Amino acid sequence: MEHSSKFRDFIAFLGTIRGDIANVTAPPFFLAPLSVVELPSCWTEHPSMFISPTLESDPEKRALRVLQWILCALKAQFYIGQDIKVGMRKPLNAFLGELFFGQWTDETSTVRMISEQVSHHPPITACYMWDDEHGIRGTGYTRVEMTFTGSLNVKQTGHAMLHLDKFDEDYLISFPDCKVKGFLSGKLYPELGGTCHIVSSTGLVSEISFSGEGFFSGTRNHFNAKMYSATDKKKSPIYLASGQWSGNFTITNATDENDIITCGPGPSPTAPLQIPDIIDQDPWESRNAWKHVLWALRKGDWQSTIREKTKLEEAQRAMRKKELLDGIQWQPKFFSSNKEDPVFSRLAAVTGWKLQAERTKGIWRFNPEQKEKAVKPYHGDVTPFG
């Protein structure tokens, strides 16, 4: 009952805010025990699926594997790693410069990832994932904006790129927007909306349309997708997919009704996350910086959660004020901002997608030269606490 009352108060508070609420502090019982910088793990925690396009000789099959990989990642991304029966929780707002390094290994692949919070106002997270053995790497970035209109509206601005070395092949991937529903019941769930595209340099396009559950009809977390050739004005499907992105869905060969694949996100993760022990992590690594907050959240100790969370947030505010007074501009360690990307421009032209670099402080890409220069401690004697 205490949580219900506080939850209602929080909803009423959200209703008074106009504009972006991405950095609004949520009640501790509403928080997930992980930070925003960990969310790109949804793309890497199934290593076999991540590298599967590299094992296909046919370009249509490769594009299909990329589509399947993206669809299977949505559950972990939007349910924030929570069980569907429990409902959603909000991840911790990442602080500027926060880092996350992860590695996942299964029977076919070892996939690695670097994620960094490259901006706090507005909040922008960039990530890079790769498997050198299979010659595959992906990079992406997103700015998240949130508004509240009875449901929580989450808008993502940014994109991801996937490259396959063996075929010198690129994929441009857009991100869906999301509505978080269930505030009246206190059991939150996401519904994705609109249409997303995956555009391949081979001339294939996968179009994903999200519908979801309405007041009187529809199925929760539902989608329909089709793959077609960019040169086909009729968009005649090569493959079709439909079902629930949070559950099971089917992929069908449009020319062979007997060629059906049933798949889904399955258990998450399938491969254990490998990270250094806390004592061996840099102060700017997520689980080290938030360790006291994460401990308190898992224990359900809300007072300690607020106290420890406030320490870090106040230290970050003080750091920003000092940087402003000293005329210092924060520099990310692993990513850099670019004004243009010819690969994006070429692939985006297929769907008429316009880049919004002015909203994301540029186009964020992994910088190998910066990675070579980055050594622990990444920021010298400076920690997230000052």
N, C-alpha and C positions, 0 to 999 in steps of 0.2 A: 504494500500500500504506500509506503514511504517513497519508493521509486516511482510509482505511478503518479503521485502528486508532483514530485520534482520533474518528471517527464512532461506533465501537462504544463507546468510553469515554463519549462524550456521551450515548448512549442509556442506558447503565448509570446515569449520573448522573441523568437524567430519571426513571428508575424509582425513585429514592430520595426524590423530592419528592412531598409530598402537598399537594393544593390547586392554586391558580392558578399557572401558570408563564409567564404572558404576558410578564413583564418579565425572564425568565431570558436571560442572554447566550448566544447561540449561537456555535459555532466560526466563524471568519471565512470558511472555504471553504463554509459552509452559507448564507451571507448573499447576498441579492440586492442589486444596486447601486442601491437606492432605498429611501425611507422609507415607513412606513405612511401618512403624510399624502398620498402620491401615489396610493394605491390607488383613491380615488373617480374617478380618470381613466378607469377602465373604463366609466363611464357617459357620458362626454363625448367620447371619442376618435373616435366615429362621429357627427358632427354631424347628418347627414341622417336617421339613425335616431332620434336624440334628439328632433328637431322633427317627425318624421313624423306623430304623432297630431294635430298642429294643422292638417294638410292634409286631414283626413278629415271629411266632413260627417255621416257616420253614426256614432252612438255605439258600435255594436258594432265597427266598423272601428277606431275610436279606441282602444278597450280592447284590441283585438288588437294594434295597433301598440305599445302600452305593454308588453304581454306579450312581444312579439318583442324589444323593446329590452332588457328585463331579461334574457331568456334569452341574448341575444348578448353581454351584458356579463360573464357568469359566467366564461368562459374566462380573460379578462385579469385578473379579480379573484382567482381562486383558483389560477391558475398563476403569479401575480405577474408577468405580462408575459413569462414564460419560454416557450421552445419546449417543447412537450409531450415531445419526444424527450430533452430535457435533464433534465426533471423540475422539481419545485418548488424554490424557495429561500425562505428566510425574509427578509422585509423588515426593515429597521432599525427598532428600537423608537423611535417618535417621542418627542421630549422635550417637556415642557410649554411651550406657547406656539409650537411650531413651526408655520410657515406654508407654504402652497403655493398659488401663483397660476398658472393655466394658461389657454390660449386655443387653440381648434382651429377651423380654417376649411376648408370644402370648397365645392363648387359651389352649395350651397343655404343654408348657414348658418354663422354664427360663434357658437360656444358658449364661454362663460367659466365658470370655476370658482374658488372660494375654499375651501380646506380648512385646518382649524386643529386642533391637539391641545389640547383644552379641559381635559383632565385626564390626569394620569400615573398616579396611584393612586386608583382603577382607571384603566387606559388607555381613554380615550374620544376618538374622532375625530369632528368635525362637518364637514359640507361644504354648499356652496350652489352651484348651477349654473343658468345662465339664458341665454336668447336673447330680448332685448327685442323684436327685429324680429318674431319669430314668437309672442311672448306666451306663453312657456313658462318655468317655473322649478321647480326641485326642491331640496329640502333633506333632509338625513338625518344621522343620528348612530348610532354603534354603540360598545358596550363589548365588547371581546374578552376572553374567558377561555379559558385553555388548561390541559388536564390530560393526563397521559400514562399510558396503560394498554396498552402494547404498540403502539398507534397514538396519534397526537397528536389529541386531541379539541378542536375549536375551537367555542366557543359564542358566538353574537352576540346581544347584547341591545340593542334599539333598533329604529328603523324609518325609512323614507323617505316623503316626501310629494311628489307631483307636481301642479302646478296649470296648467291651460290657461285663459288669460285670455278668449279668444274665446267659450268655451262655459261659463265660470265653473264649471269641472269639476275635481274633486279625485280623486286616486288615493292610497290607502294601500298601502304595499309593505312586506312583512315580509322578513326575511333568513334564509337557510338556515344550519344548522349544518354543520360539516365534520369529516371524519376524514382526517388525513394518513396515508397508508399507504406501504409500501415501505421501511420502515426496515432490514429485514434485507438487502435488496439494495443499499441506499444510493441508490436512484433513487426519489425521493418523488413521490407523486401524490395529488391530493385526491379524496375521494368525498363528495358532499353527501347529506344524509339528512333524513328527515322531510317535512313538507308546508309549503309557503309559500302565501300568498295575496296577490293584488292586488285591492283593493276599490275600485270606482269609485262616485262620487256619483250616477251614472246608474242604479245598481242592478245592475251587472254584476260578477261575481266570477270571477277566474281563479285556479284551484287547481293548484299545481305539486307533484307527488309525485316525490321522488328515490329511486331504488333503487340503481343502481350494480352493481359487480362483487363477487360473493361468492367463497367458496373453490371452489365447484363449479359455479356457474352465474351468469348475469347478464352485463351488458355495462357496461364501465367508463363512468362519468359519464352514466348513463342517467336519463331522466326521462319522465314522462307528465303531461300537463296538459290541463285542460278549462276552457272558459269557460261560465258559466251565469248565469241570472237569480237574484238573491238571493231573489226571491219564489217561486221554483220549489222546492218541498220535495223533488222527485225529482232536482233538479240535472241536468235534461236538458241535454246539451251543445249549445252553439251552435257552438263551434269545438273541435277536438281538436288536440293537438300531442304529438309523441313523437320520441325519438331521443337523440342525445348533445349535451349542452350545450357540450362542448368540440369538437364536430365538426359534422356535418350533422344536421338534424332537419326534420320536415315538419309543416306546419299544414294541417288539413283542415276544410272546412266540413261540419258534421255532417249537414246536410240536402242537400248536393250533393257526392257523392263525386268528381266531376270537378274541383271547386274545391280544388286542392292547391297549397300554396306550399312550396318547398324552400328552406331558408335555413340560416345558420350564422354563427358569429362572424367568419369570414374573417380577413384579415390584420389585425394590430394594431400600431399604429393605422392607420386609413385616412387620417387627416388628421394632418399634422405638428404636434407640440406647439410652441406659441410661448410662450417665456418670456424675460424680460430676460437679457442677459449677466450672468454672475456678478458682475462688477464693479459692475453697476447694481442688484443685488439687496440688499434689507435684510439685516442680519446674522441675522435670525430666519427668513429664507426657507430652506427645506429644502436646496436644492442648494448654497447658499452655506455654510450652517452645516456641512454634511457633506462639503464639497468634497474635503478631504484623504482622508477615509475612502473616498469614492466612487472617487477616483483610484487609491488603493491596491487596492481590490477589483477594479477593471477590469484592473489590472496583475498581479493574482494575488500581490501583495506582502502576505502575511498578517501579518508582523511590524509593518509600517507601519499596516496596518488596525487591529490591536489597539492600537497606541500612540496613534494619532489618535482612535480611538473612545473610548479610556479618558480622554483629555483632556476631551472634551465631557461624558462621563458623570460624571466627578468634579466638574467645574465645576457641573453641574446639581444634584448632591447638596449641594454647598456652598451653592448659592443657596437650596435648600429649607430648609436648616438656619438660614440667616440670616433668611429670611422668618418662620420659626417663632419665633425669638428676638425679632424686631421686631414680631410680631403682625400681619404683613401677609398678606393673602389674595390669591393670584394672580387677575387679572381678564383673561379672554379679550378679544381685540380686535374680533372680528367676530360672535361668537355669545353668546347669553345663555340662561340656564336658566329655564324656566317650570314652574309647578306643574301646569298643565292645558292641554289643547288641545281645544276643542269639536269641531273637524273630525275629529280622531283618534277621539274618543269616539263620534261618530256613525257613522263608517265601521267602526270596530272592533267595534261591537255586532253587525254582520252575521255575523261569524264567532265571536263570543264571546271575542275576543282581549283579554287584560287587560294594561294598561299596567304596566310595571315601573320607574316613575320613581325609586323608592328605590334601585335598583341602578345607575342612570346619573346620579345627582346632578341629577335633573330631566329635563325635556324640552328638548332643545337646538334652538334655532331661530336662523336668521340674523337679525341685528339691523341694519336699514338705518341707523338713527341712529348706531350705533357705527361703521359703515363710513364715514359722512360725517365723523366726528371723527378717524378713524384716518389719520395722516399719517406719512411716513417722517422720521426713524427711529422705528419703531413703539414702541420702549421707551426712547427717549432715548439716553443714553450706555451703557445696559446691553445687553450682548450675551449670547448663550447661554453664553459662556465667563466671564461675570461682569463 
